[in-house]
Amino acid sequence: NTSLETNDIYRVFDADGVLSKRFMGYEYRDGQLEMALLVMRAYREDAIAAIEAGTGIGKSFAYLVPALFWALEHPEDRTVVATSTINLQKQLYDKDIVQLFALLETSCPVALVMGRSNYLCLHRLEERADEMPLLAHDPLSELGSLVAWSIGTETGLRTDFPGKLRGELWSEVCSDADLCLGYRCSYARDCFFMKSRKKAAEARLLISNHHLLFTDARSRMIDELDYGDEAVLPSFHRLIIDEAHNIEKNATDYFTTTYSGYDVMRSIGRLSHQRRGSKALVEDLAPYAPDPALPGEILGVISLLGESIGYVDTYLVGLMQKIKSMSLLIQPQMKPQLGDFIRLAKAVVEYAGQLGLLVNRLLEDGKIPEELEHRG
């Protein structure tokens, strides 16, 4: 049912093949040829192949060549390649695939896909620059160099920034789903994150990483999506996992729920806290509320939510000190012992739900001025 044949692989990897003739310094390796043949067979037979390859065997080319041939012959059947680190991901995209296309004198649409926080948000950068104009216009400052770089970069990826950046600054200017204005953003057309996702949707080969792969898997599990649907990643049906011995830890990380009282308070703080002498956002929105009592109700629920988060945090600190661990595996037999925690956690969820409903009511009439929407 496919024209991908054994001869295609021998033509590339054999002792007198394309790589030997065109790749200066290339050495024929039995293991590389054997691995490429196994990957090709897995594609042809819709099989799962677990391959252990020694260092220096050239495994990247051994899986990329069959993936490329398959992409050329089956453009509708997208392949995701997931690496263990962003550095290896960048090496595959910036070096290995470029070399491979040149050696084989062919190409297909390929996209580099990273998690959202790896991309610069131009709107958040503008906000930061407006808050610190002197530093923003100083090319020697960290913020100034970031502003200058943002004008010329094509990717907006942190890994492409030529200098060092403090994590604190990047967290203030990176793309963030909770703060994204979507199509209302004045930078929507230039958004690095959205451009990368558009390119991914058009690609036949996606170069991703373990973390993003499991973020996608978790999203599909929660939303009950199969791999013919778009989730964090576009639809795909072929998967190559490099450095697969690391996936157990990454899978555990991404199928574990992480609670952060700080993150919740940070989110609700944008509603209730004053900024630079101005009123709290809820107070500024009060004149546009469909019900005059609504802003007061929102502040009341924020207070109850903050109180509940404090109780949960206090309980968790005591529990973690007792078990001497920062993670907790909740097994069915433990639930009776965690009655207080479950009750407190349910209160946080309940108040957060109430807050969401009240905020939606506040915004539902659509008369909120644009500058206040941007503050949210």
Secondary structure as GFF3:
##gff-version 3
##sequence-region A 1 376
A	DSSP	alpha_helix	6	13	.	.	.	ID=ss1
A	DSSP	alpha_helix	18	22	.	.	.	ID=ss2
A	DSSP	alpha_helix	30	45	.	.	.	ID=ss3
A	DSSP	alpha_helix	59	73	.	.	.	ID=ss4
A	DSSP	beta_strand	79	83	.	.	.	ID=ss5
A	DSSP	alpha_helix	86	91	.	.	.	ID=ss6
A	DSSP	pi_helix	92	96	.	.	.	ID=ss7
A	DSSP	alpha_helix	97	104	.	.	.	ID=ss8
A	DSSP	beta_strand	110	112	.	.	.	ID=ss9
A	DSSP	three_ten_helix	116	118	.	.	.	ID=ss10
A	DSSP	alpha_helix	122	131	.	.	.	ID=ss11
A	DSSP	alpha_helix	133	136	.	.	.	ID=ss12
A	DSSP	alpha_helix	142	152	.	.	.	ID=ss13
A	DSSP	three_ten_helix	158	160	.	.	.	ID=ss14
A	DSSP	alpha_helix	167	173	.	.	.	ID=ss15
A	DSSP	three_ten_helix	177	179	.	.	.	ID=ss16
A	DSSP	three_ten_helix	182	184	.	.	.	ID=ss17
A	DSSP	three_ten_helix	188	190	.	.	.	ID=ss18
A	DSSP	alpha_helix	192	202	.	.	.	ID=ss19
A	DSSP	beta_strand	205	209	.	.	.	ID=ss20
A	DSSP	alpha_helix	210	223	.	.	.	ID=ss21
A	DSSP	beta_strand	238	241	.	.	.	ID=ss22
A	DSSP	three_ten_helix	244	246	.	.	.	ID=ss23
A	DSSP	alpha_helix	247	254	.	.	.	ID=ss24
A	DSSP	alpha_helix	261	272	.	.	.	ID=ss25
A	DSSP	alpha_helix	281	285	.	.	.	ID=ss26
A	DSSP	three_ten_helix	286	288	.	.	.	ID=ss27
A	DSSP	alpha_helix	294	323	.	.	.	ID=ss28
A	DSSP	three_ten_helix	332	338	.	.	.	ID=ss29
A	DSSP	alpha_helix	339	363	.	.	.	ID=ss30
A	DSSP	alpha_helix	370	375	.	.	.	ID=ss31
###
